[in-house]
Amino acid sequence: MKPENTFIASVHRMLAPPPRPNMNIPVGLKNITRLHKEKMHNTFRSGTADVWYSGRMDLWIEYKWVPRLGKKITPKLSPNQKLWLNGRWVEGRNVKVVVGSPNGCIVFRTPIEWLYGVELSDAQVLTKAEIARWIEKECGLAGSQGHQSDQDTSTPLSSTV
């Protein structure tokens, strides 16, 4: 398995488990209490973000893996990935890039950040568990799975933008 896929799987293991299949979950937006995640792969058209998450709100994440975080981190995105991410961002969709490393993870929230990078000294470096909690929050599910949310990780980015 590629390091990027191993990274994605390790973040997904930290997400709150879905309800048991025999649980009666009421239908309706206000009652959504679980996270749906779907890995995207299209051999005919590249560029789509790696994973789509859906809860009360949607989130698309393009994941990248680096062996270490340098002084400046700029995700290595293909031209099609840049086009897709920027296009969805302009449409108002919730798209992000997450760069992971053995030393932690950084979330890039805007095209300025994922195209031009951030200085490590300006970035908030998060653990995989913090990324998982942040994903749940971005999808409107924070606290719904019984997780403690003592630390606000809703804006885990650099302060440069």
N, C-alpha and C positions, 0 to 999 in steps of 0.2 A: 504494500500500500504506500502511496506517495506521502511524503511528510505533511503536505497540505491537507490531504484527506484524513490522516491520522489526527491532525490538529482539530479539524471540524468535528470528528467523532468524539474527541475528548471534551470539547465544549458541549456537545449534545448530551453526553453522559451526565453533565452537571445540571442540565435543565430539570425542572420538576417533572416527575413521572406523570403520564396521562392518567386520568381516572380509570379504575378497573372497568373492563368491558361490560360487566353486569350492573354498573351504576346507572341510575336513572338521571340523565342530565336534561333539565328543562330546555326547550327550544326558545330562542330569542337572543338578540344581541346582548341584552343586559345580563344574561345568564351564562355567557361564554366564560368558562373557567379553565380551559385547557389550551395548550399551544399546539398548533399544527405546524409541522415543518416538512418541507419537501425539497429534496436535492434536485437542482436543475442540471440537465445535461442535454445538449442538442448538437448532434454531430453534423447537422446540415447548416446551422447558423450559430456561430460562436459569439460570445460577448455577454450573454445573459448572466446575471449574478449567480453565484454558486448555490445559495439557499434562499427559499422564500419561507417566511414565518408568518403565521396568521393567528391572531387571537381576537381581541376587540378591534385591533388595528393591524395593518400589514407592515412587514419589514423585509427588505431584500438586502442580503449581505454578500459581498464578494470577499472571500477569504484569501489571504496570502500568508505564506510561511517564509521566514528568514532564519538563518542559523544564529544570528545575533542582531541586536538593535545597535545601529551605528549612531553617530552624533546627529545625523539628519536621516529621517526615514521617509522614503518616497515609495509607495507601493509600485511594483512592476506590473503595470496593467497593459494589456494588449490594446492596439487601436480600437478594436471592436468592443472591448470591455469599457474603455473610456467613452466611446460613443453611446453605448447602452446605458451606462450609469449616469452620464451627464443628461441624456435625453429623459430618463425617468425622473431625475432630480428636478429638471425644468418643469416637468408635468406636475410637480408637487408630491411625488411619491417618496416614501420613506426608504431611501437607499443609503447604504453605508459600506465602507471598506474596513475590514478588520485584519490587521497584520499581527501574526503571532510569532513568538520566538520562545526559546527556553527561558528567557528572562522576563517574559510577560507579554501582554497584548496592548495594542493601541487601536483605538477606533478613529477612523477618518470620516467626518460627517458631511463635508461639503466638497464640491469639485475643486475648490482652491486647495484644500488640504490633500486630496488624493492625487491631484495633478502635480502639485509643487512640493509636497512633503511638509513635514514638521520637524522642528528641532527636538531632540530627545529631552532637552532641559525644559521645554515648554509643554511637553505631552504628559498626560496622565497614563501611567503604565498600570494595567489591570491584570489580575489573575484570570484564569479560565473560569473560575467560579463567579468572579465579578462580571465577566462578560455574559455568562449565562443569566445572572440576575438582571443585567442591563437589557438583554434581549427580551426577557419576560416583561420588564417595565415598558420598553418601546412598543410592545404588542398590547399594552394595557392590562397586563395580568399580574403586576407586582402585588405580592401579598396574598393573591388568590390561592396559591398552592401551599400556604403555611410557612413560607420563608420569611425570616426576619429581614427587615429592610432598614437597619440602623444607619447605614451609610448611604447617602444619595449618590448613585452612580449613573444618573440619567444623562449627564453631560460629560462623558469621559473623553474629552479632547483637549487639544492644545488651546491655549488662550491667545494664540497669535492671530487667529482669524476672527 
